[in-house]
Amino acid sequence: MPTPTDPAPCSGDEQLFECLACGKRLCSAEKITSCPGCGETMQNLSTPRPE
Ligand SMILES: [Zn+2]
């Protein structure tokens, strides 16, 4: 799996998610578990922030 070169153009409170199936990327402040496009698993590419 390729390593993302950039931490994504997300705002501070958002994390980057990538679909393992179609490669679609989304920024969201909430956890995304399934791709809105194909329904496959979304991987969190951002480092989770400690609460
Ligand atoms: Zn997808």
mmCIF file of the protein (N, C-alpha, C, O) and its ligand, coordinates in Angstrom:
data_MODEL
# 
_entry.id   MODEL 
# 
loop_
_entity.id 
_entity.type 
_entity.pdbx_number_of_molecules 
1 polymer     1 
2 non-polymer 1 
# 
_entity_poly.entity_id                      1 
_entity_poly.type                           'polypeptide(L)' 
_entity_poly.nstd_linkage                   no 
_entity_poly.nstd_monomer                   no 
_entity_poly.pdbx_seq_one_letter_code       MPTPTDPAPCSGDEQLFECLACGKRLCSAEKITSCPGCGETMQNLSTPRPE 
_entity_poly.pdbx_seq_one_letter_code_can   MPTPTDPAPCSGDEQLFECLACGKRLCSAEKITSCPGCGETMQNLSTPRPE 
_entity_poly.pdbx_strand_id                 A 
# 
loop_
_entity_poly_seq.entity_id 
_entity_poly_seq.num 
_entity_poly_seq.mon_id 
_entity_poly_seq.hetero 
1 1  MET n 
1 2  PRO n 
1 3  THR n 
1 4  PRO n 
1 5  THR n 
1 6  ASP n 
1 7  PRO n 
1 8  ALA n 
1 9  PRO n 
1 10 CYS n 
1 11 SER n 
1 12 GLY n 
1 13 ASP n 
1 14 GLU n 
1 15 GLN n 
1 16 LEU n 
1 17 PHE n 
1 18 GLU n 
1 19 CYS n 
1 20 LEU n 
1 21 ALA n 
1 22 CYS n 
1 23 GLY n 
1 24 LYS n 
1 25 ARG n 
1 26 LEU n 
1 27 CYS n 
1 28 SER n 
1 29 ALA n 
1 30 GLU n 
1 31 LYS n 
1 32 ILE n 
1 33 THR n 
1 34 SER n 
1 35 CYS n 
1 36 PRO n 
1 37 GLY n 
1 38 CYS n 
1 39 GLY n 
1 40 GLU n 
1 41 THR n 
1 42 MET n 
1 43 GLN n 
1 44 ASN n 
1 45 LEU n 
1 46 SER n 
1 47 THR n 
1 48 PRO n 
1 49 ARG n 
1 50 PRO n 
1 51 GLU n 
# 
loop_
_struct_asym.id 
_struct_asym.entity_id 
A 1 
B 2 
# 
loop_
_chem_comp.id 
_chem_comp.type 
_chem_comp.mon_nstd_flag 
ALA 'L-peptide linking' y 
ARG 'L-peptide linking' y 
ASN 'L-peptide linking' y 
ASP 'L-peptide linking' y 
CYS 'L-peptide linking' y 
GLN 'L-peptide linking' y 
GLU 'L-peptide linking' y 
GLY 'peptide linking'   y 
ILE 'L-peptide linking' y 
LEU 'L-peptide linking' y 
LYS 'L-peptide linking' y 
MET 'L-peptide linking' y 
PHE 'L-peptide linking' y 
PRO 'L-peptide linking' y 
SER 'L-peptide linking' y 
THR 'L-peptide linking' y 
ZN  non-polymer         . 
# 
_pdbx_entity_nonpoly.entity_id   2 
_pdbx_entity_nonpoly.name        ? 
_pdbx_entity_nonpoly.comp_id     ZN 
# 
_pdbx_nonpoly_scheme.asym_id         B 
_pdbx_nonpoly_scheme.entity_id       2 
_pdbx_nonpoly_scheme.mon_id          ZN 
_pdbx_nonpoly_scheme.ndb_seq_num     1 
_pdbx_nonpoly_scheme.pdb_seq_num     101 
_pdbx_nonpoly_scheme.auth_seq_num    101 
_pdbx_nonpoly_scheme.pdb_mon_id      ZN 
_pdbx_nonpoly_scheme.auth_mon_id     ZN 
_pdbx_nonpoly_scheme.pdb_strand_id   A 
_pdbx_nonpoly_scheme.pdb_ins_code    . 
# 
loop_
_atom_site.group_PDB 
_atom_site.id 
_atom_site.type_symbol 
_atom_site.label_atom_id 
_atom_site.label_alt_id 
_atom_site.label_comp_id 
_atom_site.label_asym_id 
_atom_site.label_entity_id 
_atom_site.label_seq_id 
_atom_site.pdbx_PDB_ins_code 
_atom_site.Cartn_x 
_atom_site.Cartn_y 
_atom_site.Cartn_z 
_atom_site.occupancy 
_atom_site.B_iso_or_equiv 
_atom_site.pdbx_formal_charge 
_atom_site.auth_seq_id 
_atom_site.auth_comp_id 
_atom_site.auth_asym_id 
_atom_site.auth_atom_id 
_atom_site.pdbx_PDB_model_num 
ATOM   1   N  N  . MET A 1 1  ? 0.851   -1.207 0.000  1.00 0.00 ? 1   MET A N  1 
ATOM   2   C  CA . MET A 1 1  ? 0.000   0.000  0.000  1.00 0.00 ? 1   MET A CA 1 
ATOM   3   C  C  . MET A 1 1  ? 0.875   1.241  0.000  1.00 0.00 ? 1   MET A C  1 
ATOM   4   O  O  . MET A 1 1  ? 1.774   1.366  0.832  1.00 0.00 ? 1   MET A O  1 
ATOM   5   N  N  . PRO A 1 2  ? 0.627   2.147  -0.909 1.00 0.00 ? 2   PRO A N  1 
ATOM   6   C  CA . PRO A 1 2  ? 1.463   3.359  -0.968 1.00 0.00 ? 2   PRO A CA 1 
ATOM   7   C  C  . PRO A 1 2  ? 1.244   4.261  0.234  1.00 0.00 ? 2   PRO A C  1 
ATOM   8   O  O  . PRO A 1 2  ? 0.145   4.359  0.779  1.00 0.00 ? 2   PRO A O  1 
ATOM   9   N  N  . THR A 1 3  ? 2.297   4.898  0.615  1.00 0.00 ? 3   THR A N  1 
ATOM   10  C  CA . THR A 1 3  ? 2.197   5.838  1.732  1.00 0.00 ? 3   THR A CA 1 
ATOM   11  C  C  . THR A 1 3  ? 1.786   7.204  1.199  1.00 0.00 ? 3   THR A C  1 
ATOM   12  O  O  . THR A 1 3  ? 2.378   7.709  0.246  1.00 0.00 ? 3   THR A O  1 
ATOM   13  N  N  . PRO A 1 4  ? 0.778   7.795  1.811  1.00 0.00 ? 4   PRO A N  1 
ATOM   14  C  CA . PRO A 1 4  ? 0.367   9.130  1.366  1.00 0.00 ? 4   PRO A CA 1 
ATOM   15  C  C  . PRO A 1 4  ? 1.497   10.136 1.538  1.00 0.00 ? 4   PRO A C  1 
ATOM   16  O  O  . PRO A 1 4  ? 2.156   10.173 2.577  1.00 0.00 ? 4   PRO A O  1 
ATOM   17  N  N  . THR A 1 5  ? 1.711   10.937 0.529  1.00 0.00 ? 5   THR A N  1 
ATOM   18  C  CA . THR A 1 5  ? 2.822   11.876 0.557  1.00 0.00 ? 5   THR A CA 1 
ATOM   19  C  C  . THR A 1 5  ? 2.487   13.123 1.356  1.00 0.00 ? 5   THR A C  1 
ATOM   20  O  O  . THR A 1 5  ? 3.365   13.777 1.919  1.00 0.00 ? 5   THR A O  1 
ATOM   21  N  N  . ASP A 1 6  ? 1.216   13.433 1.393  1.00 0.00 ? 6   ASP A N  1 
ATOM   22  C  CA . ASP A 1 6  ? 0.803   14.640 2.095  1.00 0.00 ? 6   ASP A CA 1 
ATOM   23  C  C  . ASP A 1 6  ? -0.280  14.308 3.107  1.00 0.00 ? 6   ASP A C  1 
ATOM   24  O  O  . ASP A 1 6  ? -1.102  13.420 2.880  1.00 0.00 ? 6   ASP A O  1 
ATOM   25  N  N  . PRO A 1 7  ? -0.276  15.012 4.203  1.00 0.00 ? 7   PRO A N  1 
ATOM   26  C  CA . PRO A 1 7  ? -1.315  14.786 5.219  1.00 0.00 ? 7   PRO A CA 1 
ATOM   27  C  C  . PRO A 1 7  ? -2.672  15.305 4.792  1.00 0.00 ? 7   PRO A C  1 
ATOM   28  O  O  . PRO A 1 7  ? -3.540  15.480 5.647  1.00 0.00 ? 7   PRO A O  1 
ATOM   29  N  N  . ALA A 1 8  ? -2.893  15.554 3.546  1.00 0.00 ? 8   ALA A N  1 
ATOM   30  C  CA . ALA A 1 8  ? -4.220  15.935 3.082  1.00 0.00 ? 8   ALA A CA 1 
ATOM   31  C  C  . ALA A 1 8  ? -4.567  17.382 3.378  1.00 0.00 ? 8   ALA A C  1 
ATOM   32  O  O  . ALA A 1 8  ? -4.183  17.936 4.408  1.00 0.00 ? 8   ALA A O  1 
ATOM   33  N  N  . PRO A 1 9  ? -5.278  17.964 2.482  1.00 0.00 ? 9   PRO A N  1 
ATOM   34  C  CA . PRO A 1 9  ? -5.722  19.351 2.654  1.00 0.00 ? 9   PRO A CA 1 
ATOM   35  C  C  . PRO A 1 9  ? -6.953  19.443 3.520  1.00 0.00 ? 9   PRO A C  1 
ATOM   36  O  O  . PRO A 1 9  ? -7.934  20.089 3.152  1.00 0.00 ? 9   PRO A O  1 
ATOM   37  N  N  . CYS A 1 10 ? -6.907  18.811 4.648  1.00 0.00 ? 10  CYS A N  1 
ATOM   38  C  CA . CYS A 1 10 ? -8.042  18.857 5.556  1.00 0.00 ? 10  CYS A CA 1 
ATOM   39  C  C  . CYS A 1 10 ? -7.820  19.952 6.586  1.00 0.00 ? 10  CYS A C  1 
ATOM   40  O  O  . CYS A 1 10 ? -6.686  20.339 6.869  1.00 0.00 ? 10  CYS A O  1 
ATOM   41  N  N  . SER A 1 11 ? -8.891  20.433 7.127  1.00 0.00 ? 11  SER A N  1 
ATOM   42  C  CA . SER A 1 11 ? -8.770  21.414 8.190  1.00 0.00 ? 11  SER A CA 1 
ATOM   43  C  C  . SER A 1 11 ? -8.359  20.721 9.484  1.00 0.00 ? 11  SER A C  1 
ATOM   44  O  O  . SER A 1 11 ? -8.328  19.493 9.561  1.00 0.00 ? 11  SER A O  1 
ATOM   45  N  N  . GLY A 1 12 ? -8.047  21.515 10.486 1.00 0.00 ? 12  GLY A N  1 
ATOM   46  C  CA . GLY A 1 12 ? -7.451  20.975 11.695 1.00 0.00 ? 12  GLY A CA 1 
ATOM   47  C  C  . GLY A 1 12 ? -8.242  19.902 12.400 1.00 0.00 ? 12  GLY A C  1 
ATOM   48  O  O  . GLY A 1 12 ? -7.671  18.981 12.984 1.00 0.00 ? 12  GLY A O  1 
ATOM   49  N  N  . ASP A 1 13 ? -9.548  20.018 12.348 1.00 0.00 ? 13  ASP A N  1 
ATOM   50  C  CA . ASP A 1 13 ? -10.374 19.060 13.077 1.00 0.00 ? 13  ASP A CA 1 
ATOM   51  C  C  . ASP A 1 13 ? -10.736 17.853 12.229 1.00 0.00 ? 13  ASP A C  1 
ATOM   52  O  O  . ASP A 1 13 ? -11.373 16.913 12.705 1.00 0.00 ? 13  ASP A O  1 
ATOM   53  N  N  . GLU A 1 14 ? -10.321 17.888 10.963 1.00 0.00 ? 14  GLU A N  1 
ATOM   54  C  CA . GLU A 1 14 ? -10.728 16.806 10.076 1.00 0.00 ? 14  GLU A CA 1 
ATOM   55  C  C  . GLU A 1 14 ? -9.619  15.778 9.892  1.00 0.00 ? 14  GLU A C  1 
ATOM   56  O  O  . GLU A 1 14 ? -8.438  16.069 10.080 1.00 0.00 ? 14  GLU A O  1 
ATOM   57  N  N  . GLN A 1 15 ? -10.025 14.584 9.524  1.00 0.00 ? 15  GLN A N  1 
ATOM   58  C  CA . GLN A 1 15 ? -9.078  13.535 9.195  1.00 0.00 ? 15  GLN A CA 1 
ATOM   59  C  C  . GLN A 1 15 ? -9.337  13.067 7.769  1.00 0.00 ? 15  GLN A C  1 
ATOM   60  O  O  . GLN A 1 15 ? -10.431 13.221 7.225  1.00 0.00 ? 15  GLN A O  1 
ATOM   61  N  N  . LEU A 1 16 ? -8.296  12.492 7.186  1.00 0.00 ? 16  LEU A N  1 
ATOM   62  C  CA . LEU A 1 16 ? -8.422  12.029 5.815  1.00 0.00 ? 16  LEU A CA 1 
ATOM   63  C  C  . LEU A 1 16 ? -8.731  10.536 5.780  1.00 0.00 ? 16  LEU A C  1 
ATOM   64  O  O  . LEU A 1 16 ? -8.075  9.727  6.437  1.00 0.00 ? 16  LEU A O  1 
ATOM   65  N  N  . PHE A 1 17 ? -9.731  10.204 5.006  1.00 0.00 ? 17  PHE A N  1 
ATOM   66  C  CA . PHE A 1 17 ? -10.108 8.811  4.839  1.00 0.00 ? 17  PHE A CA 1 
ATOM   67  C  C  . PHE A 1 17 ? -9.979  8.440  3.369  1.00 0.00 ? 17  PHE A C  1 
ATOM   68  O  O  . PHE A 1 17 ? -10.279 9.238  2.482  1.00 0.00 ? 17  PHE A O  1 
ATOM   69  N  N  . GLU A 1 18 ? -9.529  7.221  3.130  1.00 0.00 ? 18  GLU A N  1 
ATOM   70  C  CA . GLU A 1 18 ? -9.402  6.758  1.754  1.00 0.00 ? 18  GLU A CA 1 
ATOM   71  C  C  . GLU A 1 18 ? -10.097 5.420  1.588  1.00 0.00 ? 18  GLU A C  1 
ATOM   72  O  O  . GLU A 1 18 ? -9.975  4.531  2.432  1.00 0.00 ? 18  GLU A O  1 
ATOM   73  N  N  . CYS A 1 19 ? -10.821 5.289  0.500  1.00 0.00 ? 19  CYS A N  1 
ATOM   74  C  CA . CYS A 1 19 ? -11.494 4.025  0.198  1.00 0.00 ? 19  CYS A CA 1 
ATOM   75  C  C  . CYS A 1 19 ? -10.464 3.014  -0.282 1.00 0.00 ? 19  CYS A C  1 
ATOM   76  O  O  . CYS A 1 19 ? -9.665  3.298  -1.175 1.00 0.00 ? 19  CYS A O  1 
ATOM   77  N  N  . LEU A 1 20 ? -10.493 1.834  0.320  1.00 0.00 ? 20  LEU A N  1 
ATOM   78  C  CA . LEU A 1 20 ? -9.539  0.800  -0.064 1.00 0.00 ? 20  LEU A CA 1 
ATOM   79  C  C  . LEU A 1 20 ? -9.871  0.220  -1.426 1.00 0.00 ? 20  LEU A C  1 
ATOM   80  O  O  . LEU A 1 20 ? -9.010  -0.371 -2.077 1.00 0.00 ? 20  LEU A O  1 
ATOM   81  N  N  . ALA A 1 21 ? -11.097 0.381  -1.859 1.00 0.00 ? 21  ALA A N  1 
ATOM   82  C  CA . ALA A 1 21 ? -11.524 -0.239 -3.105 1.00 0.00 ? 21  ALA A CA 1 
ATOM   83  C  C  . ALA A 1 21 ? -11.362 0.705  -4.299 1.00 0.00 ? 21  ALA A C  1 
ATOM   84  O  O  . ALA A 1 21 ? -10.783 0.321  -5.315 1.00 0.00 ? 21  ALA A O  1 
ATOM   85  N  N  . CYS A 1 22 ? -11.865 1.926  -4.185 1.00 0.00 ? 22  CYS A N  1 
ATOM   86  C  CA . CYS A 1 22 ? -11.872 2.824  -5.345 1.00 0.00 ? 22  CYS A CA 1 
ATOM   87  C  C  . CYS A 1 22 ? -10.891 3.982  -5.183 1.00 0.00 ? 22  CYS A C  1 
ATOM   88  O  O  . CYS A 1 22 ? -10.665 4.740  -6.127 1.00 0.00 ? 22  CYS A O  1 
ATOM   89  N  N  . GLY A 1 23 ? -10.310 4.123  -4.001 1.00 0.00 ? 23  GLY A N  1 
ATOM   90  C  CA . GLY A 1 23 ? -9.293  5.155  -3.817 1.00 0.00 ? 23  GLY A CA 1 
ATOM   91  C  C  . GLY A 1 23 ? -9.846  6.537  -3.560 1.00 0.00 ? 23  GLY A C  1 
ATOM   92  O  O  . GLY A 1 23 ? -9.091  7.507  -3.504 1.00 0.00 ? 23  GLY A O  1 
ATOM   93  N  N  . LYS A 1 24 ? -11.129 6.639  -3.405 1.00 0.00 ? 24  LYS A N  1 
ATOM   94  C  CA . LYS A 1 24 ? -11.737 7.929  -3.128 1.00 0.00 ? 24  LYS A CA 1 
ATOM   95  C  C  . LYS A 1 24 ? -11.287 8.438  -1.769 1.00 0.00 ? 24  LYS A C  1 
ATOM   96  O  O  . LYS A 1 24 ? -11.232 7.683  -0.798 1.00 0.00 ? 24  LYS A O  1 
ATOM   97  N  N  . ARG A 1 25 ? -10.966 9.726  -1.707 1.00 0.00 ? 25  ARG A N  1 
ATOM   98  C  CA . ARG A 1 25 ? -10.537 10.311 -0.446 1.00 0.00 ? 25  ARG A CA 1 
ATOM   99  C  C  . ARG A 1 25 ? -11.545 11.336 0.030  1.00 0.00 ? 25  ARG A C  1 
ATOM   100 O  O  . ARG A 1 25 ? -12.102 12.105 -0.753 1.00 0.00 ? 25  ARG A O  1 
ATOM   101 N  N  . LEU A 1 26 ? -11.766 11.327 1.338  1.00 0.00 ? 26  LEU A N  1 
ATOM   102 C  CA . LEU A 1 26 ? -12.689 12.262 1.939  1.00 0.00 ? 26  LEU A CA 1 
ATOM   103 C  C  . LEU A 1 26 ? -12.096 12.825 3.211  1.00 0.00 ? 26  LEU A C  1 
ATOM   104 O  O  . LEU A 1 26 ? -11.398 12.129 3.948  1.00 0.00 ? 26  LEU A O  1 
ATOM   105 N  N  . CYS A 1 27 ? -12.378 14.088 3.461  1.00 0.00 ? 27  CYS A N  1 
ATOM   106 C  CA . CYS A 1 27 ? -12.024 14.688 4.735  1.00 0.00 ? 27  CYS A CA 1 
ATOM   107 C  C  . CYS A 1 27 ? -13.275 14.753 5.596  1.00 0.00 ? 27  CYS A C  1 
ATOM   108 O  O  . CYS A 1 27 ? -14.343 15.162 5.140  1.00 0.00 ? 27  CYS A O  1 
ATOM   109 N  N  . SER A 1 28 ? -13.123 14.349 6.831  1.00 0.00 ? 28  SER A N  1 
ATOM   110 C  CA . SER A 1 28 ? -14.258 14.421 7.732  1.00 0.00 ? 28  SER A CA 1 
ATOM   111 C  C  . SER A 1 28 ? -13.784 14.528 9.165  1.00 0.00 ? 28  SER A C  1 
ATOM   112 O  O  . SER A 1 28 ? -12.765 13.948 9.539  1.00 0.00 ? 28  SER A O  1 
ATOM   113 N  N  . ALA A 1 29 ? -14.516 15.262 9.952  1.00 0.00 ? 29  ALA A N  1 
ATOM   114 C  CA . ALA A 1 29 ? -14.217 15.336 11.376 1.00 0.00 ? 29  ALA A CA 1 
ATOM   115 C  C  . ALA A 1 29 ? -14.787 14.131 12.104 1.00 0.00 ? 29  ALA A C  1 
ATOM   116 O  O  . ALA A 1 29 ? -14.436 13.862 13.253 1.00 0.00 ? 29  ALA A O  1 
ATOM   117 N  N  . GLU A 1 30 ? -15.672 13.409 11.425 1.00 0.00 ? 30  GLU A N  1 
ATOM   118 C  CA . GLU A 1 30 ? -16.245 12.213 12.020 1.00 0.00 ? 30  GLU A CA 1 
ATOM   119 C  C  . GLU A 1 30 ? -15.683 10.982 11.329 1.00 0.00 ? 30  GLU A C  1 
ATOM   120 O  O  . GLU A 1 30 ? -15.278 11.032 10.168 1.00 0.00 ? 30  GLU A O  1 
ATOM   121 N  N  . LYS A 1 31 ? -15.665 9.888  12.054 1.00 0.00 ? 31  LYS A N  1 
ATOM   122 C  CA . LYS A 1 31 ? -15.121 8.649  11.504 1.00 0.00 ? 31  LYS A CA 1 
ATOM   123 C  C  . LYS A 1 31 ? -15.990 8.148  10.368 1.00 0.00 ? 31  LYS A C  1 
ATOM   124 O  O  . LYS A 1 31 ? -17.211 8.055  10.494 1.00 0.00 ? 31  LYS A O  1 
ATOM   125 N  N  . ILE A 1 32 ? -15.346 7.828  9.259  1.00 0.00 ? 32  ILE A N  1 
ATOM   126 C  CA . ILE A 1 32 ? -16.060 7.260  8.124  1.00 0.00 ? 32  ILE A CA 1 
ATOM   127 C  C  . ILE A 1 32 ? -15.662 5.799  7.996  1.00 0.00 ? 32  ILE A C  1 
ATOM   128 O  O  . ILE A 1 32 ? -14.477 5.480  7.906  1.00 0.00 ? 32  ILE A O  1 
ATOM   129 N  N  . THR A 1 33 ? -16.628 4.931  7.988  1.00 0.00 ? 33  THR A N  1 
ATOM   130 C  CA . THR A 1 33 ? -16.316 3.500  7.932  1.00 0.00 ? 33  THR A CA 1 
ATOM   131 C  C  . THR A 1 33 ? -16.621 2.889  6.577  1.00 0.00 ? 33  THR A C  1 
ATOM   132 O  O  . THR A 1 33 ? -16.088 1.830  6.243  1.00 0.00 ? 33  THR A O  1 
ATOM   133 N  N  . SER A 1 34 ? -17.466 3.536  5.795  1.00 0.00 ? 34  SER A N  1 
ATOM   134 C  CA . SER A 1 34 ? -17.787 2.970  4.492  1.00 0.00 ? 34  SER A CA 1 
ATOM   135 C  C  . SER A 1 34 ? -17.808 4.060  3.430  1.00 0.00 ? 34  SER A C  1 
ATOM   136 O  O  . SER A 1 34 ? -18.243 5.184  3.681  1.00 0.00 ? 34  SER A O  1 
ATOM   137 N  N  . CYS A 1 35 ? -17.335 3.712  2.248  1.00 0.00 ? 35  CYS A N  1 
ATOM   138 C  CA . CYS A 1 35 ? -17.253 4.645  1.145  1.00 0.00 ? 35  CYS A CA 1 
ATOM   139 C  C  . CYS A 1 35 ? -18.653 5.031  0.666  1.00 0.00 ? 35  CYS A C  1 
ATOM   140 O  O  . CYS A 1 35 ? -19.489 4.159  0.430  1.00 0.00 ? 35  CYS A O  1 
ATOM   141 N  N  . PRO A 1 36 ? -18.909 6.326  0.523  1.00 0.00 ? 36  PRO A N  1 
ATOM   142 C  CA . PRO A 1 36 ? -20.220 6.744  0.034  1.00 0.00 ? 36  PRO A CA 1 
ATOM   143 C  C  . PRO A 1 36 ? -20.423 6.400  -1.432 1.00 0.00 ? 36  PRO A C  1 
ATOM   144 O  O  . PRO A 1 36 ? -21.552 6.389  -1.924 1.00 0.00 ? 36  PRO A O  1 
ATOM   145 N  N  . GLY A 1 37 ? -19.330 6.118  -2.128 1.00 0.00 ? 37  GLY A N  1 
ATOM   146 C  CA . GLY A 1 37 ? -19.442 5.807  -3.540 1.00 0.00 ? 37  GLY A CA 1 
ATOM   147 C  C  . GLY A 1 37 ? -19.677 4.333  -3.804 1.00 0.00 ? 37  GLY A C  1 
ATOM   148 O  O  . GLY A 1 37 ? -20.568 3.970  -4.571 1.00 0.00 ? 37  GLY A O  1 
ATOM   149 N  N  . CYS A 1 38 ? -18.873 3.475  -3.166 1.00 0.00 ? 38  CYS A N  1 
ATOM   150 C  CA . CYS A 1 38 ? -18.949 2.045  -3.473 1.00 0.00 ? 38  CYS A CA 1 
ATOM   151 C  C  . CYS A 1 38 ? -19.274 1.199  -2.254 1.00 0.00 ? 38  CYS A C  1 
ATOM   152 O  O  . CYS A 1 38 ? -19.535 0.003  -2.384 1.00 0.00 ? 38  CYS A O  1 
ATOM   153 N  N  . GLY A 1 39 ? -19.261 1.803  -1.070 1.00 0.00 ? 39  GLY A N  1 
ATOM   154 C  CA . GLY A 1 39 ? -19.675 1.070  0.120  1.00 0.00 ? 39  GLY A CA 1 
ATOM   155 C  C  . GLY A 1 39 ? -18.587 0.222  0.749  1.00 0.00 ? 39  GLY A C  1 
ATOM   156 O  O  . GLY A 1 39 ? -18.835 -0.477 1.731  1.00 0.00 ? 39  GLY A O  1 
ATOM   157 N  N  . GLU A 1 40 ? -17.377 0.277  0.193  1.00 0.00 ? 40  GLU A N  1 
ATOM   158 C  CA . GLU A 1 40 ? -16.292 -0.519 0.753  1.00 0.00 ? 40  GLU A CA 1 
ATOM   159 C  C  . GLU A 1 40 ? -15.670 0.200  1.956  1.00 0.00 ? 40  GLU A C  1 
ATOM   160 O  O  . GLU A 1 40 ? -16.041 1.326  2.287  1.00 0.00 ? 40  GLU A O  1 
ATOM   161 N  N  . THR A 1 41 ? -14.726 -0.475 2.593  1.00 0.00 ? 41  THR A N  1 
ATOM   162 C  CA . THR A 1 41 ? -14.134 0.048  3.816  1.00 0.00 ? 41  THR A CA 1 
ATOM   163 C  C  . THR A 1 41 ? -13.288 1.295  3.558  1.00 0.00 ? 41  THR A C  1 
ATOM   164 O  O  . THR A 1 41 ? -12.490 1.338  2.622  1.00 0.00 ? 41  THR A O  1 
ATOM   165 N  N  . MET A 1 42 ? -13.477 2.297  4.398  1.00 0.00 ? 42  MET A N  1 
ATOM   166 C  CA . MET A 1 42 ? -12.653 3.495  4.352  1.00 0.00 ? 42  MET A CA 1 
ATOM   167 C  C  . MET A 1 42 ? -11.557 3.382  5.401  1.00 0.00 ? 42  MET A C  1 
ATOM   168 O  O  . MET A 1 42 ? -11.810 3.017  6.549  1.00 0.00 ? 42  MET A O  1 
ATOM   169 N  N  . GLN A 1 43 ? -10.319 3.706  4.980  1.00 0.00 ? 43  GLN A N  1 
ATOM   170 C  CA . GLN A 1 43 ? -9.201  3.677  5.920  1.00 0.00 ? 43  GLN A CA 1 
ATOM   171 C  C  . GLN A 1 43 ? -8.861  5.094  6.350  1.00 0.00 ? 43  GLN A C  1 
ATOM   172 O  O  . GLN A 1 43 ? -8.817  6.015  5.534  1.00 0.00 ? 43  GLN A O  1 
ATOM   173 N  N  . ASN A 1 44 ? -8.624  5.249  7.629  1.00 0.00 ? 44  ASN A N  1 
ATOM   174 C  CA . ASN A 1 44 ? -8.215  6.549  8.146  1.00 0.00 ? 44  ASN A CA 1 
ATOM   175 C  C  . ASN A 1 44 ? -6.733  6.750  7.871  1.00 0.00 ? 44  ASN A C  1 
ATOM   176 O  O  . ASN A 1 44 ? -5.895  6.032  8.416  1.00 0.00 ? 44  ASN A O  1 
ATOM   177 N  N  . LEU A 1 45 ? -6.408  7.718  7.032  1.00 0.00 ? 45  LEU A N  1 
ATOM   178 C  CA . LEU A 1 45 ? -5.006  7.972  6.684  1.00 0.00 ? 45  LEU A CA 1 
ATOM   179 C  C  . LEU A 1 45 ? -4.353  8.968  7.634  1.00 0.00 ? 45  LEU A C  1 
ATOM   180 O  O  . LEU A 1 45 ? -3.132  9.126  7.639  1.00 0.00 ? 45  LEU A O  1 
ATOM   181 N  N  . SER A 1 46 ? -5.153  9.620  8.413  1.00 0.00 ? 46  SER A N  1 
ATOM   182 C  CA . SER A 1 46 ? -4.611  10.599 9.350  1.00 0.00 ? 46  SER A CA 1 
ATOM   183 C  C  . SER A 1 46 ? -4.293  9.948  10.676 1.00 0.00 ? 46  SER A C  1 
ATOM   184 O  O  . SER A 1 46 ? -4.888  8.932  11.034 1.00 0.00 ? 46  SER A O  1 
ATOM   185 N  N  . THR A 1 47 ? -3.388  10.508 11.380 1.00 0.00 ? 47  THR A N  1 
ATOM   186 C  CA . THR A 1 47 ? -3.084  10.010 12.712 1.00 0.00 ? 47  THR A CA 1 
ATOM   187 C  C  . THR A 1 47 ? -4.182  10.416 13.675 1.00 0.00 ? 47  THR A C  1 
ATOM   188 O  O  . THR A 1 47 ? -4.487  11.600 13.822 1.00 0.00 ? 47  THR A O  1 
ATOM   189 N  N  . PRO A 1 48 ? -4.765  9.444  14.321 1.00 0.00 ? 48  PRO A N  1 
ATOM   190 C  CA . PRO A 1 48 ? -5.825  9.784  15.282 1.00 0.00 ? 48  PRO A CA 1 
ATOM   191 C  C  . PRO A 1 48 ? -5.288  10.675 16.394 1.00 0.00 ? 48  PRO A C  1 
ATOM   192 O  O  . PRO A 1 48 ? -4.202  10.455 16.929 1.00 0.00 ? 48  PRO A O  1 
ATOM   193 N  N  . ARG A 1 49 ? -6.060  11.657 16.715 1.00 0.00 ? 49  ARG A N  1 
ATOM   194 C  CA . ARG A 1 49 ? -5.644  12.553 17.792 1.00 0.00 ? 49  ARG A CA 1 
ATOM   195 C  C  . ARG A 1 49 ? -6.072  11.978 19.134 1.00 0.00 ? 49  ARG A C  1 
ATOM   196 O  O  . ARG A 1 49 ? -7.192  11.486 19.268 1.00 0.00 ? 49  ARG A O  1 
ATOM   197 N  N  . PRO A 1 50 ? -5.205  12.035 20.112 1.00 0.00 ? 50  PRO A N  1 
ATOM   198 C  CA . PRO A 1 50 ? -5.621  11.602 21.449 1.00 0.00 ? 50  PRO A CA 1 
ATOM   199 C  C  . PRO A 1 50 ? -6.690  12.536 21.996 1.00 0.00 ? 50  PRO A C  1 
ATOM   200 O  O  . PRO A 1 50 ? -6.644  13.747 21.780 1.00 0.00 ? 50  PRO A O  1 
ATOM   201 N  N  . GLU A 1 51 ? -7.629  11.973 22.689 1.00 0.00 ? 51  GLU A N  1 
ATOM   202 C  CA . GLU A 1 51 ? -8.707  12.803 23.231 1.00 0.00 ? 51  GLU A CA 1 
ATOM   203 C  C  . GLU A 1 51 ? -8.231  13.612 24.418 1.00 0.00 ? 51  GLU A C  1 
ATOM   204 O  O  . GLU A 1 51 ? -9.007  14.369 25.001 1.00 0.00 ? 51  GLU A O  1 
HETATM 205 ZN ZN . ZN  B 2 .  ? -15.050 3.493  -2.713 1.00 0.00 2 101 ZN  A ZN 1 
# 
